[in-house]
């Protein structure tokens, strides 16, 4: 399975750091796709980025990463792939939820059919929220992916 990240110009440094981290951690190579910056507003921008990844990966499942998704354990890709195969659903996301602001994260595994399930042009919520509201039965959840928002300082370091 391939790890994929879409690199927006404004997040290029963070993406590059993540890619180097993954390589140092266990040799994982992350496929970096440069963002098409036509779409400016959230959540459409993020949804467009996911569809860029779908376009490159075609029908192959992949692990979607974001600049703040930091693998911390060696062999994380192999474990995610094994869990994805075991759970047998086209999308696998984190099992944690941190309401009210953070209901689910988009970091996860997206199988080939996901590109046909998630529409382009989601305007009101992110695609992760859309997934939970519209196709939740097609999603498996795993504790192998953890997510939570942290406090960030102004410089982003």
N, C-alpha and C positions, 0 to 999 in steps of 0.2 A: 504494500500500500504506500502511497505517496503523501507526504505532508505538503500542503500548499498554502501560500500566503499572497495576498494582493498588496502591493506596495504603493501607497499614495505618496506623492511628493512630500507632503508635510509630515509623514511618519517614516521617511526613508531611513533615518539613523536608527530608530527603534527596531525596524524590520531587519536591518543589517545586523544589529546586535543579537537579535533572536536567532537568525540563521547561523551566525558564528557559534552561539551557545549550543544549539542543537548538534552541530558538527563536533564540538569539543566534548559534549556530554557522552555521546555514544556513536558518533559517526553519521548520524541521520542527516541526509541532505534534503533541504526544503526547496521546493520549486517556488521561485519568486516570479510573480506576474506583475508587471508594472500597470498601475491603475489607469483606466481611461477616465480622465478628469472632466468629462462632459457634464456629468450629473453632480450638482453642487450641494443639494440639501439632503439631510438625514431624514428618514431612513432609506430613501431611494438610492443614495450613493452606496450604502453598504449592500443593498440588494443587488445593485448593478455589479458590484465587485464579486459577489458570489456567483452571479451568472457568467462573469468573465472566467472564473475558475471552471464552471461547468463546461464552457466552450472549449477550454484547453484539455480538460480531463475526459471529455466525451462521456462514455458510459462506465468509466472505471471509478470505483470508490476511492475517496481521498479523505485525509484528515484536514479540516479547515482550521487554520491558525490565524490569530490576530496578534498585533504587536505586543499585547500584554498577556499573551498565553505562554507561560514559561514551563516547559517540561522540566521535571526535577528528578526523574528516575531513569536510569539506564534501561534500555529495551522498552521504552514507553510505546513506541510505534508497534512493536510486535504484540504487546499486551492489548493495545487498542484493537488491532486487527483481529486477534483471537476472540476478543469479547464481541466485536461486531459480527463476526461469522457465527458465533454461538447464539447471539440474540436474534439473528435472522430477520431484521427489519431494515428498510432502506435508509433510515436516518438514526444515528445514535448521538444523544446529547448528555450533558451532565445531569445527574440525579438530584443535585442540590438546587434550592430555590431560596432567594433572599428577598421576600416581599417587604415593603410595597413597591420599591423602585426597580428591583431586579427579580424578575420572575423566572427567567431562564437565560442561558447564554447560547450564542450561536456556534461556539467552538465545539466541534464534534466530527463525526464521520458522515459523509454524504455519499450514498450509493448512486449508481447510474440513473435509476428511475427518479431520484430526487430532482433532477433538472427538469423533469416533466411535471412534477408536483408543485413546485414553488414558483409562483408567477413572477414575471418581471413587472416592476412598477408598483410594488407595495408602497403606499404613501403614508399611512397613519402610524404604523408600528413597524418594528424591525421584522425581518423574515422569521426570526426565532419565535417571536410572539405570534406571528401569523401561523406558524407550524402548529403551535400548541392550540390555537383557537380553531384550526381547520382540519388538520390531519394527524392529530395526536395518536390515533391507533396505529399509525405507520412509524411511530418513533419508539425506539428503545432508550432506556436511561441507564447510565452507569456511574458508579462512584469513582471510576478510574479518572474521570474528568472532574476537577473541582474548580469552582469559580466564585469569586466574590470581589466586590469593589473595594479598593483601598483609598487611602488619603494620599493625594499627590501634591507635591510642592510646586510652586509656580514655574520653576525651571524644568520640571519634568524628570529630574534625576532621582 
